């Protein structure tokens, strides 16, 4: 009898032969500047932990205290018995930090997009999405029954053309939702959200921005892309984010109007049907907001390191694309080449993973580096030297 699961090994084998498979590295301890991975002491250079908060003493102390006062789990989903005072406090603090009427915490960033987007637009609606939006946005759009359109990456003029065409549609769309990443995670460039919001406003469209990689990075005090461009909640209607990057913990969230939050928690099945965050996680998230408000040096140091590293890579002759954020891709082209560079860097003491197809186009493989505020100037010097040595050995320079 034919094995109905034989395709699993076959398709994985195809990935291995094309050098497109992921080989997991094991982190043996905290996500820190210098860490232990697969038994090797290496410099962490690809974590989303932008500000180094995942190992911050204030977050660890808050999590430990919450275990003592609230236990290790909530025991339920949020709408039944899983909303603790800590969850309410986090949402209150986050809304204040974001200068929004209200915020809502989801179980993850992916759950936020996949759970909310299909509820914002459905039959008779149109979703207009940047062509390079994150996979969680793409999946959220696919789950919707709305019609779909795509505009050229970060091109507000092309968005305007798409919306002009949409206005001539018969019958007229009930509503139009424009969605963009804030910072694009593979290239490190920033969406022109001010222009996108203006164009959307001209056509009466809602605006939804996924600012997962902008929080803690862009804007005054790391408040994100909406603050960075000085936009209002009448211009950007849904600001989505995550606690798993600059905040150093885990979870997704949205900020906006009270009506948005009331609608979202009554309609998003990912929120309604998933267990709520355990108390230590919520307490650590609250502490992360405290740190961002009270310790601005983390964001300042992140940008100091970023400017220095980008200049060094450009001076050496590496191609770094159009990044303007702490995400700096080192473009090498072929997937096999990117994997060779990553392996040599690891041998030299720098952990920076290759990003290959299908996460990027087949000829756009790269090492994606992400700067960290917890690094020292000497750490950055070490990384630059390793990239230079590996780049010369592999004929990339």
N, C-alpha and C positions, 0 to 999 in steps of 0.2 A: 504493500500500500504506500502511496506517495505521501511523504512527510509534508504537511501543509505549512510547516514553519521553515522549510529549506531556504526560502528566499532571504531569511535573516542573515545567515552566514554568507550567502552568495553576495548580497549587497554590501555587507561589511567588508568582505574580501575585495570587492571592487574599489571601495574607498581606500583601503590599505595600498592596493597596487597603484592608485593615482596619487598617493601621499596626501590624501584629504581627510584622514581619520584623526581623531583627537586621542592623544595618549596622556592620561591623567597624571599629573604630578601631585604628590602628597605633602601637604603642609603639616609639619610636625611641631605644632605650637602656635603662638599668636601671629596675627598678621602684623608684623613689625618691620622696620626698615631692613634689619638683618635678621634672617629667619632660617629655619632648618627645613629644607625640602629634599625629599628622597635621600636623606642622610647627608646632604651637603649644606654648608653654610653659605648662603648667597644673599645678595642685595635684592630686595623686592622692588621690581620696576614695572609691574603690570597690574597692580591691585587697584580697584576702584576706591580704596580707602584714602581718598585725597588728602584729608587733614590728619590722618593718623589716629582718629578718634576711637577706632575699634579696640585699642589697647590703652586708652586714656584712663588714668586713675579715677577720675570723677564718674565716668560711665561704669567702671567695674564696681565702685563702691555703691552706686545707686542700684545696680542689678543685685548685688549681694544683700542689701537692705530689703529690697522688695521680696526676695525669697523668704526672708524672716517674717515679713509682715503680711504677705499675700500668697505665699506658696509658689509652686513652680508651674502651675497651669490654671487657666480660667474655668475649665470644666464645661465649656459650652461655646456655641456660636454667639456672636454679638447680639442679635435680636432676641435671644431667649434668656440665657442667664450668664452670658460671657462678657458683658460690659461692666467693667470695674471702674472704680473712681479714678484709677490710673489712666484708663483709656480716655475718659472724659477730660482729664487734666491735660493729657498729651494733645488732644485735639484743640483745646482752648489755647494752649501755649503755641501750638503750631500756627493757628489762625492769627494770633497776635504777631508772631514773628514774620508771617507772610503779608501782614497788613490786609487781611481778608476778613469778611464777615464770619466765615466758618471754614472748618477743615474736617476731613473724614479720613481715617486711617484704614487702609486695606491690608490684606495679608502679604502682598508682594506688589512690586511695580507691574509685573506681568498680569496679575489678577486685577489690577486697577484698569488697565487698558482693555483687557479681554472682557471684563465685566461691565464697564461703563459705556464704552463706545457703542455697542449694539443697542443700548437703551436710549441713547441720545438721538439716533437716526434709524429709521426703519422703512417700511413700505411708503413710497411716495416721496422719499427724501433723497438727498445726494450727499455723499462724503467725498471731499476733495483732499488728497493726501500727497505730501512730498514724495518723490520717487525713491528717496533713500531713507524713508522712515524705518524705525526699529521694527523687528519682527513681531513684537507684542502689539504694536499698532496695527500692523498688517493683519494679524490674526483677529484682532478686535473688529476691524473693518469687514473681514470675511464672515464673521459671525452675524453681522448685521444684514438685514434684508434691504438695505438702502442701495441705490445705484452708486457706482463708484467712478471717480475720475482722478487722474494723476497729473500733477504739474511738475515741470522741470525743477531739479534740485535747487532749493534756495532762490528761486526765480520769481519774484513778486509780479513781474510783468507777465510772465506766462500764467501765473495764477489768475491775474486779471482777465486774460483771454478765456481761460476755462470758465470763470464765473460769468463772463459776458455771454458765452455760449449757453450756459445753464439758464440764464434769464429768458432765453428764447425757447426753452423747452416747453413742449405741450404734452400733457397738461403741466401747469406750473408745479415746481417742487414745493412741498409743504415747508420744508426747512433745508438749509444747507449747512454742513459742518466742515470747517477747514481744520485739518490736523497737521501739525509739524513737530518734529523733535526740536528741542531748544539747542542743545549741543549734539552734533551727530557723532556717535560713539566710535565709528571706524576712522573718521577723518579729522575729528577735533575742530571742525568749523562750526560757526554759530549761525543759526537761522536769522534772517533779517526780520525779526518779529515785529518791529515797528512798522515796516512797510507791509508785511503780511496782514497785520491788524487793520491798517488803513484801507487796504484793498478789500478785505472782508467786510469792513464797516460800510464801504461804499455800496456793497451788494447785499447788505442785511444778513450776512452769514455769521454763525457762531464760530469762535476760535478756541481751539483746544491745543495746548502746548505740553509736550512731554519734556519736562525739565530735569530728568533724572541725573544728567551729567552737568547741569548748571548750578544746582544747589550747592552751597558751600564754596562755590567757585566764582560765579558771576554776581555782579550787583553789590551795593553797599552791605557790608557785613556778611556777604555770601548768601543773600536772600534770593538769588536766582535771576532768571532772564527777564521776568516781568519787571522786577525792580531795576535791573540793568538798563532797560530801555525807558524807564520812567512811565510805564503804561498803567492804565487803570483797569479795574474789574469790569468796566463797561466795554473795554476794548479786547481784553482777553478773558474769556468767560470760564474756562477750565484750565487751571494750572496744576498739572499732575507731577508727582515727584516720587522719590524713594528714599527710605532710610538706609539702604544697603550700600550707599556710596559715600559721599562726604560725611554723612551723619554717623557712619561706622557701625550700624547695627543691621536691621532688616525690616522690610515692610514697605508698602506703597501708600500714597495719599493723594488727595486732591484738596485744593483751596479755591474759594470763590464765594459766591453768594450763599446766603442761608437757604434759598430756594434750591440751589444746585445740590447742596449736601442733603437736604430733606428728600429730594427726588432720588439721589444716588443710593442712599442706604435702604430705600424702599424698593428699588428696582434692580440693583446689581446682584445677580445670583452668586457671583464669586464672593461677595461680602456677606450675603445672607446665609450662605450654606457652608462657610469655612470656619473652623475653630479660630477663636480670637487669639491674639498674641499673648504669650505667657507674661506674667507680671515683671520678671526681670528684664525682658526685652523692652517692654513699654517704659519702665523706669529708666533704662539706659538711653532710650530715644529722648525722653524729657531732659536728661542730663546733657545730651548732645546739643539740644536747642540752647540750654544754659551756656554751654561752652562757646557756641557760635556767637551768642550775644555778649559774653563777658570777656572772651579771649580773642580779640581780632588778630593777634599776631600769627595765628595759624594760617589764615587766608593770605596775609601779607607775605609770609615765608613761602607759601605754595607758589605764588607768582614770581617771587625772586628766583627760586630754583628753576621755574619754567622758562623764564626769559634767558637765563644763563645756558640751560641745556639746549634750547632751540638754536641759539646763536652758535654754540659749539658744533652742533650737528650740521648746520648750514655751512660753517667755515670749513669743516672737514670735507664737504662735498656730498653728504647724504641728501637724498630727496625726501622731503618731509611734507609735501603736499601743501594744503592751504590752511593748516591748523592755526588757530589763534588762541587755543586753550591749553591746559596741562596735558591733554592727550596729544602726543606727538608720534605720528606713524613714520616708521622708517621703511620707505617703499623699496622693494627689491624685485617685484615682478612675479617670477615663478614660485609656486608653492614649495617645491623642493628646495629652492634657494633660501626661502624664508626659514624653513625648518633647519637648514644647515647653520644659518646665522644664529638662530635661537639656541641651538645645541652648543655652538662654540662660545656664545656669551655665558651660558650656564657653566661651562668648563672654566671660564675665566672669572666666575663668581657673580654673574648678574642674571637674575631670573626675569626674562621678558619673552612672552610667548608669541609664536607666529599666528597671524590671522590669515586664513586661506579660504578658497571657494568652499561652500557657497556663501559664507559670511561676507565675502567681497568678490568682485569679478575675478575670473581665472588669471588674468594678467596683472592683477593689482594686489598680490600677496604682500604682506608687510609684517614687520615687528611693530606691535602697538605698545608704545611706552606710555605710562601714566605717572606723572610726577606726584610726589608725596611731601607734605609739609614737615613730616617727622624726620626726613633725611637731614643730614648735616652737609655743609659745603664740601667737606672731604668725601662724603658719600657720592655726591654729584661728580666730583673730580674722578673718583674711582670708576663710575659708570661711563663717563666720557672716554677715559683711557681704554676701557674694555671694548667699547664700540669702535674706537679707532683701530685697535689691534685686530679685532675680528673682521672688520670691514676690509682692511688691507690684505689679510690672509686669504679672504675669499674673493678678492678682486673686485670689490664693490666700490673702492676708492681709487 
